[in-house]
Amino acid sequence: MPIQPDLSQPLAEFAFSTRYEDLPQSAIEGAKKSILDTMGVIVAASGMEPAVKGVIDFVKESGGRAESSVLAFGLRVPAIMAAFANGAMAHCLDYDDQTPWGQHSASSLIPPVFAISERKGGVSGREMITAVAIGQDMFNRFRRNVDWQKDWMFSTVIGIYCGAAASARILGLSSQQIANALGITVMQSAGITEVINSTGSDLRALYAGFSSKGAAMAAILAEKGVSGVPTLFEGQYGVMPLYFQNRYDRDKILDGLGREFSGGLTLYKRWPAVGTNHSHIHATIQIVREQKLRPDDIAEIKVFVGDYHRLSCEPLDTRRAPTTLVDAKFSLPFLVAVAATRGDVRLADFSREALASPEVLAVARRVVPVDDPSLDWKLELPAGRVEIVTRDGRSFTRVGTAVPGNPEAPMSWDDLVSKFTDCAASAIKPATPDKVAKAHEMVRSLETLPDATELLGSLN
């Protein structure tokens, strides 16, 4: 028999009843930082990822009411299509934020919040912050308390519910209507990890567009009176039994709900690549800088890998020479080669030209994965280990701890502003320095804005 009430009911009440005044400063700052960071990676993707063109062409062909903005392109389209386009760009560069336990909430959460806010109009900065903080906390509660076996794509399967709850909150729906929005969302809760693990496809870059669009659509349908599945999470054939074989802790998901908020724990990426490889990147950069190694000095780079690291090493020949920008961002041998060759990993390292760099590809061929079961991913991913062997027989080993952007070395506001500025410069239509400065200043003081959607036109 299903547990009553279904998880959707208390979560809907949480989304309905939470006030800005209930949020600790850490949650407010976490929401604002994610809004700025997500805006930046969206506009950067507009100029960096070739697959974006197909998305924008599709959105243009779809027509409809000019409700919401497609960032960087100066388009106004129906809200669900704006959520789709911005969501697709939000994860394109694998530069979006993540939880301390991995997986991404913002790319399925913030694009529908942006789109629905513009559709509604007059949404205050405080209300936008509150909606985002609600979605972040919901996502984290699931991420920490569901035993994910890495078969389904957690970021979309669960992220879409957080985006739908936040979007429904923006629309001012009742608790029951928000529960309906969650129940409607179940029809679009999807994604298999083969999308992430396979090579040669653009879909890994664009996947958050589908969850963003579904979240916005569910909220709009609930507003129009459509009812949803009332037992969507814990019914006999609900999300928890079917996606996760009932491996979850209901009490912990609900513990402190509405009193304790975790969005302030959100991590922001220093490098535009899959977060699970950042420790190996960091260890490589440290060795190369400390030992003043040049690419020609390196005979071999051993990367010690657990179960999830190994996915970005297979098939090895393909990972050493990725053919798409998104594959490069998920390729441990390529990323380590970039770090060893350039001493950093930047947006510019993921252009078509950069992927063909003879120097980087030569080093990538010398990267050798070494299995280490102690690095398998349970809840928190262990830090990766790198050993660089030089041609003259020296060997240097480093564990990638205190990674920039991780809890031991978090990104400050100044770091995020610098990242945002760099992202804006990579847009298809780069904004002027004055507009970039205005945008990040608006986010820093978002709680003072009577209409938060002014922010979305600030870079045009």
C-alpha positions as a Markdown table, in Angstrom:
| # | Residue | x | y | z |
|---|---|---|---|---|
| 1 | Met | 0.0 | 0.0 | 0.0 |
| 2 | Pro | 1.3 | 3.5 | -0.8 |
| 3 | Ile | 2.3 | 5.7 | 2.1 |
| 4 | Gln | -0.1 | 8.5 | 2.7 |
| 5 | Pro | 0.3 | 11.3 | 2.1 |
| 6 | Asp | 2.6 | 10.8 | -0.9 |
| 7 | Leu | 5.8 | 12.8 | -0.8 |
| 8 | Ser | 4.3 | 15.1 | -3.4 |
| 9 | Gln | 1.9 | 16.6 | -0.8 |
| 10 | Pro | 4.4 | 17.9 | 1.8 |
| 11 | Leu | 6.8 | 19.0 | -0.9 |
| 12 | Ala | 4.0 | 21.0 | -2.6 |
| 13 | Glu | 3.0 | 22.5 | 0.8 |
| 14 | Phe | 6.7 | 23.4 | 1.3 |
| 15 | Ala | 6.8 | 25.2 | -2.1 |
| 16 | Phe | 3.6 | 27.0 | -1.4 |
| 17 | Ser | 4.2 | 28.2 | 2.2 |
| 18 | Thr | 7.9 | 29.1 | 2.2 |
| 19 | Arg | 8.4 | 32.9 | 2.5 |
| 20 | Tyr | 11.5 | 34.9 | 1.6 |
| 21 | Glu | 11.7 | 35.7 | 5.3 |
| 22 | Asp | 12.1 | 32.0 | 6.1 |
| 23 | Leu | 15.3 | 31.7 | 4.1 |
| 24 | Pro | 18.7 | 31.9 | 5.9 |
| 25 | Gln | 21.2 | 34.2 | 4.3 |
| 26 | Ser | 23.2 | 31.2 | 3.0 |
| 27 | Ala | 20.1 | 30.1 | 0.9 |
| 28 | Ile | 19.5 | 33.6 | -0.4 |
| 29 | Glu | 23.2 | 33.9 | -1.4 |
| 30 | Gly | 23.1 | 30.4 | -3.0 |
| 31 | Ala | 20.1 | 31.2 | -5.1 |
| 32 | Lys | 21.5 | 34.5 | -6.3 |
| 33 | Lys | 24.9 | 32.9 | -7.1 |
| 34 | Ser | 23.2 | 30.2 | -9.1 |
| 35 | Ile | 21.1 | 32.7 | -11.0 |
| 36 | Leu | 24.2 | 34.7 | -12.0 |
| 37 | Asp | 26.2 | 31.5 | -12.8 |
| 38 | Thr | 23.4 | 30.0 | -14.9 |
| 39 | Met | 22.9 | 33.2 | -16.8 |
| 40 | Gly | 26.6 | 33.2 | -17.6 |
| 41 | Val | 26.9 | 29.7 | -18.8 |
| 42 | Ile | 23.7 | 30.1 | -21.0 |
| 43 | Val | 25.1 | 33.1 | -22.8 |
| 44 | Ala | 28.5 | 31.4 | -23.2 |
| 45 | Ala | 26.9 | 28.4 | -24.8 |
| 46 | Ser | 25.2 | 30.6 | -27.3 |
| 47 | Gly | 28.6 | 31.3 | -28.9 |
| 48 | Met | 30.5 | 28.1 | -28.0 |
| 49 | Glu | 28.4 | 25.1 | -28.7 |
| 50 | Pro | 27.5 | 24.3 | -32.4 |
| 51 | Ala | 24.5 | 22.2 | -31.4 |
| 52 | Val | 22.8 | 25.3 | -30.1 |
| 53 | Lys | 22.0 | 26.4 | -33.6 |
| 54 | Gly | 19.6 | 23.5 | -34.2 |
| 55 | Val | 17.8 | 24.3 | -31.0 |
| 56 | Ile | 17.4 | 28.0 | -31.9 |
| 57 | Asp | 16.2 | 27.2 | -35.4 |
| 58 | Phe | 13.6 | 24.8 | -34.0 |
| 59 | Val | 12.4 | 27.4 | -31.4 |
| 60 | Lys | 12.1 | 30.1 | -34.2 |
| 61 | Glu | 10.1 | 27.7 | -36.3 |
| 62 | Ser | 7.7 | 27.0 | -33.5 |
| 63 | Gly | 6.2 | 30.5 | -33.4 |
| 64 | Gly | 3.7 | 31.5 | -30.8 |
| 65 | Arg | 3.3 | 34.4 | -28.3 |
| 66 | Ala | 6.3 | 36.5 | -27.5 |
| 67 | Glu | 6.3 | 35.8 | -23.7 |
| 68 | Ser | 9.8 | 35.0 | -22.6 |
| 69 | Ser | 13.4 | 35.7 | -23.5 |
| 70 | Val | 15.9 | 33.3 | -25.2 |
| 71 | Leu | 19.1 | 34.7 | -23.6 |
| 72 | Ala | 21.9 | 36.0 | -25.9 |
| 73 | Phe | 19.7 | 35.8 | -29.1 |
| 74 | Gly | 17.3 | 38.6 | -28.5 |
| 75 | Leu | 14.3 | 36.4 | -29.1 |
| 76 | Arg | 11.0 | 36.4 | -27.3 |
| 77 | Val | 9.0 | 33.2 | -27.6 |
| 78 | Pro | 6.3 | 31.2 | -25.7 |
| 79 | Ala | 7.5 | 30.4 | -22.1 |
| 80 | Ile | 7.9 | 26.7 | -22.6 |
| 81 | Met | 10.1 | 27.2 | -25.7 |
| 82 | Ala | 12.2 | 29.8 | -23.9 |
| 83 | Ala | 12.6 | 27.3 | -21.0 |
| 84 | Phe | 13.7 | 24.7 | -23.6 |
| 85 | Ala | 16.2 | 26.9 | -25.4 |
| 86 | Asn | 17.7 | 28.3 | -22.2 |
| 87 | Gly | 17.7 | 24.9 | -20.5 |
| 88 | Ala | 19.5 | 23.4 | -23.4 |
| 89 | Met | 22.2 | 26.1 | -23.2 |
| 90 | Ala | 22.4 | 25.9 | -19.4 |
| 91 | His | 24.2 | 22.5 | -19.5 |
| 92 | Cys | 25.8 | 22.7 | -22.9 |
| 93 | Leu | 29.3 | 23.6 | -21.6 |
| 94 | Asp | 29.1 | 21.3 | -18.5 |
| 95 | Tyr | 29.9 | 24.6 | -16.7 |
| 96 | Asp | 26.7 | 24.7 | -14.6 |
| 97 | Asp | 26.6 | 24.4 | -10.8 |
| 98 | Gln | 26.4 | 21.2 | -9.0 |
| 99 | Thr | 25.6 | 19.8 | -5.5 |
| 100 | Pro | 28.5 | 18.7 | -3.2 |
| 101 | Trp | 27.4 | 15.1 | -4.0 |
| 102 | Gly | 27.3 | 15.6 | -7.8 |
| 103 | Gln | 24.5 | 16.2 | -10.3 |
| 104 | His | 23.0 | 19.4 | -11.4 |
| 105 | Ser | 19.8 | 21.2 | -10.3 |
| 106 | Ala | 20.2 | 24.7 | -11.8 |
| 107 | Ser | 20.0 | 23.8 | -15.5 |
| 108 | Ser | 16.5 | 22.2 | -15.0 |
| 109 | Leu | 15.4 | 24.8 | -12.4 |
| 110 | Ile | 16.5 | 28.3 | -13.3 |
| 111 | Pro | 15.5 | 28.3 | -17.1 |
| 112 | Pro | 11.8 | 27.5 | -16.3 |
| 113 | Val | 11.8 | 30.0 | -13.4 |
| 114 | Phe | 13.1 | 32.7 | -15.8 |
| 115 | Ala | 10.6 | 31.8 | -18.5 |
| 116 | Ile | 7.6 | 31.6 | -16.2 |
| 117 | Ser | 8.6 | 34.8 | -14.4 |
| 118 | Glu | 8.5 | 36.7 | -17.7 |
| 119 | Arg | 5.2 | 35.0 | -18.7 |
| 120 | Lys | 3.6 | 36.1 | -15.5 |
| 121 | Gly | 5.3 | 39.5 | -15.2 |
| 122 | Gly | 5.9 | 41.6 | -12.1 |
| 123 | Val | 7.8 | 38.9 | -10.2 |
| 124 | Ser | 9.9 | 40.5 | -7.5 |
| 125 | Gly | 13.5 | 39.6 | -6.9 |
| 126 | Arg | 12.6 | 38.2 | -3.5 |
| 127 | Glu | 10.0 | 35.9 | -5.1 |
| 128 | Met | 12.5 | 34.7 | -7.7 |
| 129 | Ile | 15.1 | 34.0 | -5.0 |
| 130 | Thr | 12.5 | 32.1 | -2.9 |
| 131 | Ala | 11.5 | 29.9 | -5.8 |
| 132 | Val | 15.1 | 29.1 | -6.7 |
| 133 | Ala | 15.9 | 28.3 | -3.0 |
| 134 | Ile | 12.9 | 26.0 | -2.8 |
| 135 | Gly | 14.0 | 24.1 | -5.9 |
| 136 | Gln | 17.6 | 23.8 | -4.8 |
| 137 | Asp | 16.6 | 22.5 | -1.4 |
| 138 | Met | 14.2 | 19.9 | -2.9 |
| 139 | Phe | 16.8 | 18.6 | -5.3 |
| 140 | Asn | 19.4 | 18.3 | -2.5 |
| 141 | Arg | 17.0 | 16.4 | -0.3 |
| 142 | Phe | 16.5 | 13.8 | -3.0 |
| 143 | Arg | 20.1 | 13.7 | -4.0 |
| 144 | Arg | 21.3 | 12.9 | -0.4 |
| 145 | Asn | 18.5 | 10.5 | 0.5 |
| 146 | Val | 17.9 | 8.4 | -2.6 |
| 147 | Asp | 20.2 | 5.5 | -3.3 |
| 148 | Trp | 21.0 | 6.4 | -6.9 |
| 149 | Gln | 22.6 | 3.5 | -8.9 |
| 150 | Lys | 23.7 | 5.7 | -11.8 |
| 151 | Asp | 21.3 | 4.1 | -14.3 |
| 152 | Trp | 18.8 | 6.9 | -14.6 |
| 153 | Met | 20.0 | 10.5 | -15.2 |
| 154 | Phe | 19.4 | 11.9 | -11.8 |
| 155 | Ser | 19.7 | 15.6 | -12.9 |
| 156 | Thr | 16.7 | 15.3 | -15.2 |
| 157 | Val | 14.6 | 12.6 | -13.6 |
| 158 | Ile | 14.5 | 14.5 | -10.3 |
| 159 | Gly | 15.5 | 18.0 | -11.5 |
| 160 | Ile | 12.3 | 18.4 | -13.4 |
| 161 | Tyr | 10.2 | 18.2 | -10.3 |
| 162 | Cys | 12.3 | 20.9 | -8.6 |
| 163 | Gly | 11.9 | 23.1 | -11.7 |
| 164 | Ala | 8.1 | 22.4 | -11.8 |
| 165 | Ala | 7.6 | 23.2 | -8.1 |
| 166 | Ala | 9.6 | 26.5 | -8.4 |
| 167 | Ser | 7.7 | 27.5 | -11.5 |
| 168 | Ala | 4.4 | 26.8 | -9.9 |
| 169 | Arg | 5.5 | 28.9 | -7.0 |
| 170 | Ile | 6.3 | 31.7 | -9.3 |
| 171 | Leu | 2.8 | 31.5 | -10.7 |
| 172 | Gly | 1.3 | 31.8 | -7.2 |
| 173 | Leu | -0.5 | 28.5 | -7.3 |
| 174 | Ser | -2.1 | 26.9 | -4.3 |
| 175 | Ser | -0.6 | 23.9 | -2.5 |
| 176 | Gln | -2.9 | 21.5 | -4.3 |
| 177 | Gln | -2.1 | 23.1 | -7.7 |
| 178 | Ile | 1.6 | 22.7 | -7.0 |
| 179 | Ala | 0.9 | 19.0 | -6.1 |
| 180 | Asn | -0.9 | 18.8 | -9.5 |
| 181 | Ala | 2.1 | 20.3 | -11.2 |
| 182 | Leu | 4.3 | 17.7 | -9.7 |
| 183 | Gly | 1.9 | 15.0 | -10.7 |
| 184 | Ile | 1.8 | 16.3 | -14.3 |
| 185 | Thr | 5.6 | 16.4 | -14.4 |
| 186 | Val | 5.8 | 12.6 | -14.0 |
| 187 | Met | 4.9 | 12.2 | -17.7 |
| 188 | Gln | 8.2 | 13.9 | -18.6 |
| 189 | Ser | 10.5 | 12.7 | -15.9 |
| 190 | Ala | 13.1 | 10.9 | -18.0 |
| 191 | Gly | 16.7 | 10.4 | -19.0 |
| 192 | Ile | 19.0 | 7.4 | -19.1 |
| 193 | Thr | 22.7 | 7.6 | -18.3 |
| 194 | Glu | 23.6 | 6.2 | -21.6 |
| 195 | Val | 23.1 | 9.7 | -22.9 |
| 196 | Ile | 26.0 | 10.7 | -20.7 |
| 197 | Asn | 28.3 | 7.7 | -21.1 |
| 198 | Ser | 28.0 | 7.3 | -24.9 |
| 199 | Thr | 30.1 | 9.3 | -27.4 |
| 200 | Gly | 29.4 | 11.1 | -30.6 |
| 201 | Ser | 26.0 | 12.7 | -29.7 |
| 202 | Asp | 25.0 | 16.3 | -29.0 |
| 203 | Leu | 22.3 | 15.2 | -26.6 |
| 204 | Arg | 24.5 | 15.1 | -23.6 |
| 205 | Ala | 25.0 | 18.9 | -24.1 |
| 206 | Leu | 21.3 | 19.7 | -24.6 |
| 207 | Tyr | 19.5 | 17.3 | -22.2 |
| 208 | Ala | 18.5 | 20.0 | -19.6 |
| 209 | Gly | 16.3 | 21.7 | -22.3 |
| 210 | Phe | 13.9 | 18.8 | -22.1 |
| 211 | Ser | 13.5 | 18.9 | -18.3 |
| 212 | Ser | 13.3 | 22.7 | -18.3 |
| 213 | Lys | 10.5 | 22.7 | -20.9 |
| 214 | Gly | 8.6 | 19.9 | -19.1 |
| 215 | Ala | 8.8 | 21.8 | -15.8 |
| 216 | Ala | 7.4 | 25.0 | -17.3 |
| 217 | Met | 4.7 | 23.1 | -19.1 |
| 218 | Ala | 3.6 | 21.2 | -16.0 |
| 219 | Ala | 3.3 | 24.5 | -14.0 |
| 220 | Ile | 1.2 | 26.1 | -16.8 |
| 221 | Leu | -1.1 | 23.1 | -17.1 |
| 222 | Ala | -1.7 | 23.0 | -13.4 |
| 223 | Glu | -2.5 | 26.7 | -13.4 |
| 224 | Lys | -5.1 | 25.9 | -16.0 |
| 225 | Gly | -6.8 | 23.3 | -13.8 |
| 226 | Val | -5.3 | 20.1 | -15.0 |
| 227 | Ser | -4.9 | 17.6 | -12.2 |
| 228 | Gly | -1.8 | 15.4 | -11.7 |
| 229 | Val | -1.1 | 11.9 | -10.3 |
| 230 | Pro | -1.5 | 12.2 | -6.5 |
| 231 | Thr | 0.7 | 9.2 | -5.7 |
| 232 | Leu | 3.5 | 10.0 | -8.2 |
| 233 | Phe | 6.5 | 9.4 | -5.9 |
| 234 | Glu | 5.3 | 6.5 | -3.7 |
| 235 | Gly | 2.5 | 4.8 | -5.5 |
| 236 | Gln | 2.9 | 1.2 | -6.5 |
| 237 | Tyr | 4.2 | 2.2 | -9.9 |
| 238 | Gly | 5.5 | 5.6 | -8.9 |
| 239 | Val | 8.9 | 7.3 | -9.2 |
| 240 | Met | 10.5 | 5.7 | -6.1 |
| 241 | Pro | 9.7 | 2.0 | -6.9 |
| 242 | Leu | 10.2 | 2.3 | -10.6 |
| 243 | Tyr | 13.3 | 4.5 | -10.9 |
| 244 | Phe | 15.0 | 3.7 | -7.6 |
| 245 | Gln | 13.5 | 0.3 | -6.4 |
| 246 | Asn | 12.3 | 2.1 | -3.3 |
| 247 | Arg | 15.9 | 2.8 | -2.1 |
| 248 | Tyr | 15.2 | 6.1 | -0.4 |
| 249 | Asp | 14.8 | 7.5 | 3.1 |
| 250 | Arg | 11.4 | 9.3 | 3.3 |
| 251 | Asp | 12.0 | 10.6 | 6.8 |
| 252 | Lys | 15.3 | 12.2 | 5.9 |
| 253 | Ile | 13.9 | 13.8 | 2.8 |
| 254 | Leu | 11.2 | 15.5 | 4.9 |
| 255 | Asp | 13.4 | 16.2 | 8.0 |
| 256 | Gly | 13.6 | 20.0 | 8.6 |
| 257 | Leu | 11.6 | 20.7 | 5.5 |
| 258 | Gly | 10.8 | 24.5 | 5.5 |
| 259 | Arg | 13.2 | 25.1 | 8.3 |
| 260 | Glu | 16.6 | 24.0 | 7.0 |
| 261 | Phe | 17.7 | 25.1 | 3.5 |
| 262 | Ser | 20.7 | 23.6 | 1.7 |
| 263 | Gly | 21.1 | 25.8 | -1.4 |
| 264 | Gly | 24.0 | 27.6 | 0.2 |
| 265 | Leu | 26.0 | 24.4 | -0.3 |
| 266 | Thr | 25.8 | 24.6 | -4.1 |
| 267 | Leu | 29.2 | 24.4 | -5.8 |
| 268 | Tyr | 30.3 | 26.5 | -8.8 |
| 269 | Lys | 32.7 | 25.2 | -11.4 |
| 270 | Arg | 36.1 | 26.7 | -11.9 |
| 271 | Trp | 36.6 | 24.7 | -15.1 |
| 272 | Pro | 34.1 | 24.1 | -18.0 |
| 273 | Ala | 34.1 | 20.3 | -17.8 |
| 274 | Val | 32.4 | 17.4 | -15.9 |
| 275 | Gly | 32.8 | 18.0 | -12.2 |
| 276 | Thr | 33.8 | 14.4 | -11.4 |
| 277 | Asn | 37.0 | 14.9 | -13.3 |
| 278 | His | 38.0 | 18.2 | -11.6 |
| 279 | Ser | 40.2 | 16.5 | -8.9 |
| 280 | His | 42.3 | 14.9 | -11.6 |
| 281 | Ile | 42.5 | 18.2 | -13.5 |
| 282 | His | 43.6 | 20.0 | -10.3 |
| 283 | Ala | 46.2 | 17.4 | -9.4 |
| 284 | Thr | 47.7 | 17.6 | -12.9 |
| 285 | Ile | 47.9 | 21.4 | -12.9 |
| 286 | Gln | 49.6 | 21.3 | -9.5 |
| 287 | Ile | 52.2 | 18.8 | -10.6 |
| 288 | Val | 53.0 | 20.6 | -13.9 |
| 289 | Arg | 53.2 | 24.0 | -12.2 |
| 290 | Glu | 55.3 | 22.9 | -9.2 |
| 291 | Gln | 57.7 | 20.8 | -11.3 |
| 292 | Lys | 57.7 | 23.2 | -14.2 |
| 293 | Leu | 57.0 | 20.4 | -16.6 |
| 294 | Arg | 56.6 | 20.9 | -20.4 |
| 295 | Pro | 54.5 | 18.6 | -22.5 |
| 296 | Asp | 57.7 | 17.1 | -24.1 |
| 297 | Asp | 58.9 | 16.2 | -20.6 |
| 298 | Ile | 56.0 | 13.8 | -20.0 |
| 299 | Ala | 56.4 | 10.1 | -20.8 |
| 300 | Glu | 53.1 | 9.0 | -19.2 |
| 301 | Ile | 50.3 | 10.2 | -17.0 |
| 302 | Lys | 48.6 | 7.6 | -14.9 |
| 303 | Val | 45.0 | 8.6 | -13.8 |
| 304 | Phe | 43.7 | 6.4 | -11.0 |
| 305 | Val | 40.0 | 5.9 | -11.5 |
| 306 | Gly | 36.9 | 4.5 | -9.7 |
| 307 | Asp | 33.7 | 3.3 | -11.3 |
| 308 | Tyr | 32.4 | 6.7 | -12.4 |
| 309 | His | 35.7 | 8.1 | -13.4 |
| 310 | Arg | 36.2 | 5.1 | -15.6 |
| 311 | Leu | 33.1 | 6.0 | -17.7 |
| 312 | Ser | 35.0 | 9.1 | -19.0 |
| 313 | Cys | 37.9 | 6.9 | -20.1 |
| 314 | Glu | 35.9 | 4.3 | -22.2 |
| 315 | Pro | 36.4 | 3.6 | -25.0 |
| 316 | Leu | 39.9 | 4.8 | -24.4 |
| 317 | Asp | 41.0 | 5.7 | -28.0 |
| 318 | Thr | 37.8 | 7.7 | -28.5 |
| 319 | Arg | 38.2 | 9.5 | -25.2 |
| 320 | Arg | 41.8 | 10.4 | -26.0 |
| 321 | Ala | 40.7 | 12.1 | -29.2 |
| 322 | Pro | 37.1 | 13.3 | -28.8 |
| 323 | Thr | 35.3 | 14.6 | -31.9 |
| 324 | Thr | 32.6 | 16.7 | -30.3 |
| 325 | Leu | 32.9 | 19.6 | -27.8 |
| 326 | Val | 30.6 | 17.9 | -25.2 |
| 327 | Asp | 32.6 | 14.6 | -25.5 |
| 328 | Ala | 35.8 | 16.5 | -24.8 |
| 329 | Lys | 34.3 | 17.9 | -21.6 |
| 330 | Phe | 33.5 | 14.3 | -20.4 |
| 331 | Ser | 36.8 | 12.8 | -21.5 |
| 332 | Leu | 39.3 | 12.3 | -18.6 |
| 333 | Pro | 42.3 | 11.6 | -20.9 |
| 334 | Phe | 41.6 | 14.8 | -22.9 |
| 335 | Leu | 40.9 | 17.0 | -19.9 |
| 336 | Val | 44.1 | 15.9 | -18.2 |
| 337 | Ala | 46.1 | 16.4 | -21.4 |
| 338 | Val | 44.7 | 20.0 | -21.7 |
| 339 | Ala | 45.6 | 20.6 | -18.0 |
| 340 | Ala | 49.1 | 19.2 | -18.5 |
| 341 | Thr | 49.7 | 21.1 | -21.8 |
| 342 | Arg | 48.0 | 24.5 | -21.0 |
| 343 | Gly | 48.4 | 24.6 | -17.2 |
| 344 | Asp | 44.7 | 25.4 | -17.0 |
| 345 | Val | 41.4 | 24.5 | -18.6 |
| 346 | Arg | 39.4 | 27.3 | -20.2 |
| 347 | Leu | 36.4 | 27.9 | -22.4 |
| 348 | Ala | 38.8 | 28.5 | -25.3 |
| 349 | Asp | 40.1 | 24.9 | -25.0 |
| 350 | Phe | 36.8 | 23.6 | -26.3 |
| 351 | Ser | 36.6 | 25.0 | -29.8 |
| 352 | Arg | 36.7 | 22.9 | -32.9 |
| 353 | Glu | 40.3 | 24.1 | -33.5 |
| 354 | Ala | 41.4 | 23.3 | -29.9 |
| 355 | Leu | 40.0 | 19.8 | -30.1 |
| 356 | Ala | 42.4 | 19.1 | -33.0 |
| 357 | Ser | 45.5 | 20.5 | -31.2 |
| 358 | Pro | 48.4 | 18.2 | -32.0 |
| 359 | Glu | 50.2 | 19.0 | -28.8 |
| 360 | Val | 47.2 | 18.2 | -26.6 |
| 361 | Leu | 46.3 | 15.0 | -28.5 |
| 362 | Ala | 49.9 | 13.8 | -28.2 |
| 363 | Val | 49.8 | 14.1 | -24.4 |
| 364 | Ala | 46.3 | 12.5 | -24.4 |
| 365 | Arg | 47.8 | 9.4 | -26.0 |
| 366 | Arg | 50.1 | 9.1 | -23.0 |
| 367 | Val | 47.3 | 9.2 | -20.4 |
| 368 | Val | 46.7 | 5.7 | -18.9 |
| 369 | Pro | 43.7 | 4.9 | -16.7 |
| 370 | Val | 44.5 | 2.7 | -13.6 |
| 371 | Asp | 41.6 | 1.1 | -11.8 |
| 372 | Asp | 41.3 | 1.8 | -8.1 |
| 373 | Pro | 38.1 | 0.5 | -6.4 |
| 374 | Ser | 38.7 | 2.8 | -3.4 |
| 375 | Leu | 37.7 | 5.7 | -5.7 |
| 376 | Asp | 34.3 | 4.2 | -6.5 |
| 377 | Trp | 31.4 | 6.8 | -6.1 |
| 378 | Lys | 29.1 | 6.2 | -3.2 |
| 379 | Leu | 27.6 | 9.5 | -2.0 |
| 380 | Glu | 30.6 | 11.8 | -2.1 |
| 381 | Leu | 33.1 | 11.1 | -4.9 |
| 382 | Pro | 36.7 | 10.4 | -3.6 |
| 383 | Ala | 39.4 | 12.8 | -4.9 |
| 384 | Gly | 41.2 | 11.5 | -8.0 |
| 385 | Arg | 44.9 | 10.7 | -8.0 |
| 386 | Val | 47.4 | 11.4 | -10.8 |
| 387 | Glu | 51.0 | 10.2 | -11.3 |
| 388 | Ile | 53.1 | 11.9 | -14.0 |
| 389 | Val | 56.2 | 10.0 | -15.1 |
| 390 | Thr | 58.8 | 12.0 | -17.0 |
| 391 | Arg | 61.1 | 10.9 | -19.8 |
| 392 | Asp | 64.1 | 11.1 | -17.6 |
| 393 | Gly | 62.6 | 8.7 | -15.1 |
| 394 | Arg | 61.2 | 11.0 | -12.4 |
| 395 | Ser | 57.7 | 10.4 | -11.0 |
| 396 | Phe | 55.3 | 12.8 | -9.3 |
| 397 | Thr | 52.1 | 11.8 | -7.6 |
| 398 | Arg | 49.3 | 14.1 | -6.4 |
| 399 | Val | 45.8 | 13.7 | -5.0 |
| 400 | Gly | 43.4 | 16.4 | -6.2 |
| 401 | Thr | 42.2 | 17.8 | -2.9 |
| 402 | Ala | 41.1 | 21.4 | -2.2 |
| 403 | Val | 39.8 | 21.7 | -5.8 |
| 404 | Pro | 38.8 | 25.2 | -6.7 |
| 405 | Gly | 35.0 | 25.4 | -6.6 |
| 406 | Asn | 34.7 | 22.5 | -4.0 |
| 407 | Pro | 33.7 | 23.0 | -0.4 |
| 408 | Glu | 37.4 | 23.3 | 0.7 |
| 409 | Ala | 38.0 | 26.1 | -1.8 |
| 410 | Pro | 34.6 | 27.6 | -2.7 |
| 411 | Met | 34.1 | 30.2 | -5.5 |
| 412 | Ser | 33.6 | 33.6 | -4.0 |
| 413 | Trp | 31.4 | 36.3 | -5.4 |
| 414 | Asp | 34.5 | 37.9 | -7.1 |
| 415 | Asp | 35.3 | 34.5 | -8.6 |
| 416 | Leu | 31.8 | 34.1 | -10.0 |
| 417 | Val | 31.8 | 37.7 | -11.4 |
| 418 | Ser | 35.1 | 36.9 | -13.1 |
| 419 | Lys | 33.6 | 33.7 | -14.5 |
| 420 | Phe | 30.4 | 35.5 | -15.6 |
| 421 | Thr | 32.5 | 38.2 | -17.4 |
| 422 | Asp | 34.4 | 35.5 | -19.2 |
| 423 | Cys | 31.2 | 33.7 | -20.2 |
| 424 | Ala | 29.6 | 36.9 | -21.4 |
| 425 | Ala | 32.6 | 37.6 | -23.7 |
| 426 | Ser | 32.0 | 34.2 | -25.3 |
| 427 | Ala | 28.4 | 34.8 | -26.2 |
| 428 | Ile | 27.2 | 34.9 | -29.8 |
| 429 | Lys | 26.7 | 38.6 | -29.4 |
| 430 | Pro | 29.1 | 39.7 | -26.6 |
| 431 | Ala | 27.7 | 42.3 | -24.3 |
| 432 | Thr | 29.5 | 45.5 | -23.5 |
| 433 | Pro | 31.5 | 45.7 | -20.3 |
| 434 | Asp | 28.9 | 48.2 | -18.9 |
| 435 | Lys | 26.1 | 45.8 | -19.5 |
| 436 | Val | 28.0 | 42.9 | -18.0 |
| 437 | Ala | 28.7 | 45.0 | -14.9 |
| 438 | Lys | 25.1 | 46.0 | -14.7 |
| 439 | Ala | 23.9 | 42.4 | -14.9 |
| 440 | His | 26.0 | 41.1 | -12.1 |
| 441 | Glu | 25.2 | 44.1 | -9.9 |
| 442 | Met | 21.5 | 43.5 | -10.4 |
| 443 | Val | 21.9 | 39.9 | -9.3 |
| 444 | Arg | 23.9 | 40.9 | -6.2 |
| 445 | Ser | 21.0 | 43.1 | -5.1 |
| 446 | Leu | 18.2 | 41.0 | -6.6 |
| 447 | Glu | 16.2 | 41.1 | -3.5 |
| 448 | Thr | 15.7 | 44.9 | -4.0 |
| 449 | Leu | 14.2 | 44.6 | -7.5 |
| 450 | Pro | 10.4 | 45.0 | -7.9 |
| 451 | Asp | 10.6 | 43.2 | -11.2 |
| 452 | Ala | 13.3 | 40.5 | -11.4 |
| 453 | Thr | 12.7 | 40.0 | -15.1 |
| 454 | Glu | 14.6 | 43.3 | -15.8 |
| 455 | Leu | 17.7 | 41.1 | -15.3 |
| 456 | Leu | 16.9 | 39.0 | -18.3 |
| 457 | Gly | 17.2 | 41.9 | -20.7 |
| 458 | Ser | 20.3 | 43.4 | -19.1 |
| 459 | Leu | 22.8 | 41.8 | -21.5 |
| 460 | Asn | 20.9 | 42.6 | -24.7 |
